[in-house]
């Protein structure tokens, strides 16, 4: 088994070799720009890892892995427009550096480039893998739409939230693993188990992200703690708190959610205290553990050698061990 870091290097080198036309420059330069921003390249690396699990040819898995990476960055480009985000990874977003119309059109081309890459898989796998890619792409769009709708709703339920994060984030992990497994020669049973593993691991990871946003150490977590509270983002913790609080605590929480002006530190401290009164951290951690265990159950059912299962388990554990 190749180390995940080695697979990330392979993907990075492959991304750097992607060639786009020089003209019209304002269509293709934004694509090269966002791909050059870097990132961990985790999704395409997972696709290569899945191929390697079944002793497949990594070279054959590189084009669909690049398709996943190009598609992921296409969604980021459009997300930044919708969020009016000025920065991504410390650099100006595409719509800020150029303009929104350019970012939309360049993003559209990225989606097409993703399809051109996915179509480089072997013919006997093409229809199956295209269907997986299509389901993944539609799922991400559905998840983004639900996330936007949740901003204006006060009655979002926990099951609705879980489905939203499954679609918006977890399906890409599962889809990448399933495609990689099939390219590597896995049968459909094992490919579906890897998809199940990836989706549930993605759910556990997102729930952990919700927890760390409130309870993490900003120096170790690498982002502002309390950002979700300040933006009234519908996370597992907020939805659970709205479900569990009563009386004065419920009124206080709703007052903070509706306040137009507030001191940031005071709001984070007050809402966190409300969370503590109903122990939402415990509920979120229990949910996180539930999905992690579902991921490992799928892993245990895979028809691969124990050492390969152990490698995947250790990899999943490393993803879930973040400072708090």
Secondary structure by P-SEA (a helix, b strand, c coil): cccaaaaaaaaaaaaaabbbbcccccccaaaaaaaaccccaaaaaaaaaaaaaaccccccaaaaaaaaaaaaaaaaaaaaaaaccccccccccccccccaaaaaaaaaaaaaaaaaaaacccccaaaaaaaaaaaaaaaaaaaaaaaaaacccccccaaaaaaaaaaacaaaaaaaaaaaaaaacccaaaaaaaaaaaaaaaaaaaaaaaaaaccccccccccccccccccccccaaaaaaaaccccaaaaaaaaaaacccccaaaaaaaaaaaaaaaaaaaaaaaaaaaaaaaaaaaaaaccccaaaaaaaaaaaaaaacccc
